[in-house]
Each structure stands twice: as C-alpha cells, then as structure tokens.
Amino acid sequence: MRILVTGGAGFIGSAVIRMLIGETDHEVLNVDCLTYAGNLDSLAGVSENIRYRFSRTDIRDLSALRSVVEDFRPDIVMHLAAETHVDRSIDGPAAFIETNIVGTANLLEVARAHWQGLDSAAKARFRFHHISTDEVFGSLGPAGAFTEKSPYAPNSPYSASKAGADHLVRAWRETYGLPTIVSNCSNNYGPCQFPEKLIPLMVLNALEGKPLPVYGDGLQVRDWLHVDDHARALITIATKGVVGETYNVGGNAERTNIDIVRSICRLLDELRPDAPHAPHEKLITHVADRPGHDARYAIDASKIARELGWRPRENFESGLRKTVAWYLGNRDWWERVRSGSYRGERLGLIDAD
C-alpha cells in the first residue's frame, strides 16, 4: 500500500517510517515542514530506499497539501504532524491551534476529496488514522486508568488543541463518512527524541553537568511507552483497526517524574563512572511547577491487546537503559539538534518569576 505519514521527521513519525520501510513492503511518503523538532537525520537509514519519499510541506498550507495528496494517492494517511510540547503551548498557544486544529482540518478535507474520488475497492481500503495523546483526558486521581470511553478534559493549550483535532476527525467520519480511526498514547521515550522532553533533557543536562530541573515535588505520574512499541501499534491500527474505533496505546509502566530522573542518574553513574559530574543525583534541582500540571496519566491498553493482538515488547527498565545508551552513543545527532534554536532552557513559565 501507499502510506502517507505527516510529521514523519519527528520523534514518533520517524520511528513509524523506519519500521514501515524496514519491516514491510509499503511505499511511504513523509510529509513534514521541518519545524524545530523535525530532523531528517532520524531517517538517515531509510532515506535512500526506493520506497521512501519526502515532501517538505506544511499541513497549514491547504493548496500545497492538496497537490501532495493528489500526486501520491495514498491508501492510508497516518497523521502525526503536531506541535506537541506542553511548555511551548503555554508560551505560545497560537501555533498549536494553527497546526493541530487548522492543519488537521486541512488534512481531513484533502483526504475526503481524495477518498471520494476513489473507485469502490480503493474506497473500502482507505483509512485516515489520527494519532493523539492521553493528555486529552485530563488528570487522573491516584487510581484507575484512561479507557477509550474516558471523557475529555484537557488542561493545557496543547491538550486542548489535540482534543479539538480528535473531535474534528470524529465529525468528518460522522458527517461525511470518511473512514477514520483515532489512537491515544501515553508518554513516549526512546532514540531520536527532541531534547526538550523529560528523558533526553535529563540525560543531556547530566552529561553537561547542568541542573536537572524537576517540576514541583516530582511526584507527577506518567505511563511510559517505548517509541518502537508505539510505532508497531500504530502500524497495526492503521492496517488492521476498525473504522470508527479508538484505541488506547500504553506501556504498562507508570513512574513518577522524580523516579525517572533518579533512574537516569543511576544509569549514567553506571555507564559513565568516570564522568566529572557523578554521582549525577546531586544535579537534581526542584523548580516551580508547570502551570496546570496534570498529576497523573495512566492508560488501559487492554482493548488493542484484545482486539488487535498488540502488546508492548519493551519493559521500562530495559527500554530506559537502551535509550540512555543511545544518547551516549549518538552525540553527533543531539549536538546538531542542540546547535539550533533550543538549548535546554526552561519554557512555559508564564509570569512565575
């Protein structure tokens, strides 16, 4: 099949494309406008493959997007392009509305026009898979987990923009019949993640002897999912999922933020015992909490296991070790990233100072 992946130069999108090219026979078109978080270095291993193509296209540009879809004529659209960082959404919510809501509406309209022009067999085969987040559900108490029936209660501009996109996808299915599927995932980690996110930021700050900023008391809980497990789930959903269904994808790995940071410190102490900044836990610094910080997320991923046979292969301890080792062994990758507009500064402070 021909699979169009938006945001394919990003962290999760690049993992999906690497897997599609490496483990399937599908053709892939990567549509990405290469914002600060887009990195074609993450696709170096597949960029020369004859089944891979790249188009530098912004999903906010309706006419350009239409041309790309009309030319490629996809069987499946996997929509991952998004502004994703909560702190950035606090600093500048407009970009999140433009990309995550307006961009999704553009893609839905272009996909609908393409789908309506297909013959009956191709129409039946076509899928629009929208990749979302568990943050649309808001914050959990100390017990329980988000299911596919959890009510939406977003608490940040980022999660609100993703919730809006989810609702648009549903509306295009209910109103126009577009065959859509939605998935909501927990926190991802793994190779090639932009270093504004918790795990790579802590690894790189520790390597450089910088403070390891932990928001508030650090007891916020997240469910962690290795990006390769997520990529495998997304491909399964896109190719085998049922139209109109939503699938939650999680790693069954709840951890507090402070435990994550301490685990990273212990791994660095072990893997780099002669580092000048060891023991690395002395770098941990508690800072003012993020405004509207959700206390806990947890995903019930039993539906995708039961109906599509997907389960995570990576446990958190082995996955975190591999991730830390990857950053230690790929200094060229993250140094090129860090030489750009982001250098590890605190974002999302509002007027907290």
N, C-alpha and C positions, 0 to 999 in steps of 0.2 A: 504494500500500500504506500501511498504518498502521505506523509505526516508533516504538517506544518507546526512548528514549535515556536511560539512567541516567547521572547525573553531567554532564548537559548544560549546567550553568552553569560547569563547569570549563574549563580551557585547551583540551584536545583536544575534549571534548564540545561546547563552544560552536562550535568550528570545524566539526565534523561537522554540527551543526544549521544553521549559516549556509549551508553548502553544500547540504544537503538542501532547505532552503526556497528557496535562490537558484537551484539548478540542476536540481531535479527537481519532480515533481508530487505527491510523497508527503506524507501527513499526519504530523506529528511531535508526540509527547508528551515533554516534558522532565521527567524525574523527578529531583529534586535536593533535598537537605535544607539546602543553603546553609551549609556549614561555612565556615571562614575563607577557603578558596580558591575558593569558589563566588561568582560575580559575574554578576548579571543584566545589568549594563552591557555585558557582552560580547555580548549578544544584542539590543541596542537596535535594530539594523537589521532584525530579523525578528520582534520581539515582537508587533507589531500584525497580522501576517499571519494570515489566517483558517485556514491550515493548521497553525498552531503553537499548542500549548497547554503550560501549565506546571503542575506539581503539586509543591508543597513536601512531599516525602515522604522519609522515612529508610528505606533498604533494610534497616536493622536491625529495623524495625517490621513484623513479618510480616502482621498483620491489615490495616494501612493499605496495604501493598504489594499485598495480595490485592485489596482494593477498587479500587485504581487499575487493575490489570491487567484485572479483570473488567469495569470500565466502558469502558476504551479498546479492548480486544480486539485486541491488536497482531498483525500478520503477522510482524514481525521485532522481536526485542529486541536492542539493541546496549548491552552492559554495560560502561560506562566508569567508573562510580562507584567511587572507591577513595581511600584515604589513600595518598599517593604519594611523600612526601619522605623519603629515607633518614635524614637527620639527625633528623627528628622521630621516626622509628621507633626510633632509638637512645634518645632521651629518654623516649618513651612507647609501647612496643610494643603495649600492650593495645588501643589504638584501632585499630591496624592489623589485629589479629586479629578484632576485633568487626566492622569494616566489610568488610575484604577477604575474610575467610573466612566468618564467620557471615552477613554480608549477602549474599554470593554464594550461599550455601546457601539462604537465604530466597528469593532471586530464582529460583533453579533450581526450587524446589518450587512456587512460584506459577506459573512458566511451564509446568511439567509439568502441573499441574492444568488450566490454560487449554488447552494443546495437546491433552490427552486428550479434552477436550470439544468439539473442532472436528470438522466434517464431513471426509470423506476428502480433498477438494480443498484445503481450508484447512490440513489437517494436513500435506499434502505440501508446501505452500508455506511453512510456518512455519520460522523459523530463530532460534536463540539464538546470538548472536555475542559471545564473551567477549574483551575487549581486554586483553592482558597486556603484559609487558615482557621485554626481553632479559636483564634482571638475574637472572631465574630460573636462567639457565645458569651463573652464577658469573663467574669471571675467566678471560680468555684469556691465553695466552703471547704472545710478540712476533709470532707468525704465525698464520694461519688465521682462520676466522670461524665464528660460530654458524650452524648449519643447523637445520632442523626436527627433525632426529634427535639433536641435541646433548643429552647427559644433563643433568639438573637438578642444580645445586649452589649453591643460594642462600647468600649470606654475610651478609646483614643481616636484621633483623626484617621490613623492608619486602619484600625479595625473597622471603623465606620465606613471607610471607603471600600474595603473588601466586602463588607456586608451589603453595601449598595450594589456592588458588582454581582454578588450572588443572587440578589433579588432580580436584577435585570436578566440574568441567564434563565431564571425560572420563568420570568414573564415572557421571554421570547419563545420558550417552549410552549407555555400555556396559550399564548396569543397566536403565534404563527406556526406552531408545530415543529419548530427547529429541534432536532434530536440532540438534546443536551444532557450532560452528566456533570455533577459537581463533586469535588472531593475536598475535605478539610483536614489539614495535617497539624501535627504538633511540632515543636521546635526541632529544626534540622541542625545537624552538625556533620562535619567531615571535611575532606580536601576541597580546596578552591573556594572557601567561604570568605566573603569580603570582611576585612578585619575591624569593622565597626560592631560586629556581633560578639556575643559574650565569650565564646570559647577561643576563637582566633585572637581577639583583642587581649585576653588574659595571657595567652601563650606568648604573643609578640611583646607585650609590655614587660613580661617577666624576663624574657631573653635580653631586653634592653635595660633592665634594672629600673623600670618606671613603676609608679604606684599601680596597684591592681584595684581599681575602683569598684566597690560593691555597694549597690544601692540600698540604703536603709540598713536593716538588720540582716539582709541577705537570705531571709527565710522564705522568699517567694519560690513557689514550686512550679516546675515545668516538666512535661513529659518529653523525653529526648528520643529522636528518631535519626538513625544514620541516613545520610543522603542517598546512598546506594540502595538501601531498603526502600526509601521513598520512591526513587526512580523506578524500581521494579514494580512497586504498587501502582504508580501512575500509568505505566505501560499496560499493566494488567487491566486497569479500569478503562483505559481508552479503547482497548481492543476487545474486552470481554464484558464490560459493565453494561448494565441495563439502562436504557434511555429513561430519563426522569428520576433516576435514583441518585441519592447522595451517599458517599462512602467516607467514613472517618478513617484516617490513617495515623497510627501512633506506634511508638516503640516500646511500650510497656516498661518505661524507665523513668519513673518520677524521681527527681532530685531537687534539693534546694539549690539556689544560686551559690550560696556560700560553700556548700559541699562540692559543687562543680569546681569552684576556684581552688579549693584546698586539694582536690584530686589532681588538678593540673599542676599545682606546685609540687606535689609528691612525685608525679611522673617526671617533671623536669629535674628534680633533685636526683632521681634515679638515672635518667638518661644523660644528664649533663652534670655529673657530680662535681666537676671542677669549675663550674660556672662561677664567676665572681660574685653573683648575687644570691647564691644559695646560702642557707635554706630560703626558698622563694616565698614561703608564707609570711615572712617579715615584710614583704611588699604590699600585703593586703591593707587597703585603706577604705574605711566605711565613709560614704559620702551621702549627701542629701538624696532622698528617694526621688524617683521619677514621678512627676505629677500623674495621678490617675493610674498608678501601677497596679495591675491585676495581681491578686495574691496567689492564685493557683490555677493552673490548667491541667487537665488530665483527659485523655482520650480513651473511649471504649471502642476498640477496633475489632470487636467480635463479628460485626456484620461482614466486613470484607474477608475475614478469615472463613466464615461460614459459607458465604455465597460465591466467592471468587477464589478461595484457596490460598490467599496471600497471608503470610506471617513474616515478621521481621527475622532476619537471619543473624543479625549482629547484636550481641548484648552490649550494654553500655560500657562496661569496663574494657572489653577488647576494642570496641569502636573508638573510645576516647584515646586509648594507647596508640592505635593506628593513626588517629588524627594528629595527635601531638608529634608523633614521629614524622608524619608527612610535612608538617610545617618546619620541623628541624632540618629535613632533607630537601626542602624546596625554597631555600632562601631567595633565589633569583625571582621566583614567582611573586612572593609577597613584597620584596623590595621594589619591584616595578609598580605594584599596586600602591604602595605607601609613598612613592615619589610623586603621586598625583595630588588630587585636591584634599584627600583625607589623611590625616597623620595621627589619628588616635585621640583627637580632642573630645571633650565632653560635649554632647549635644542634648537638646531637649530640656534646657534649664528653665525656660520662660523667664520669670523675674526672681528666681530663687535666691539670687545674690543680694 
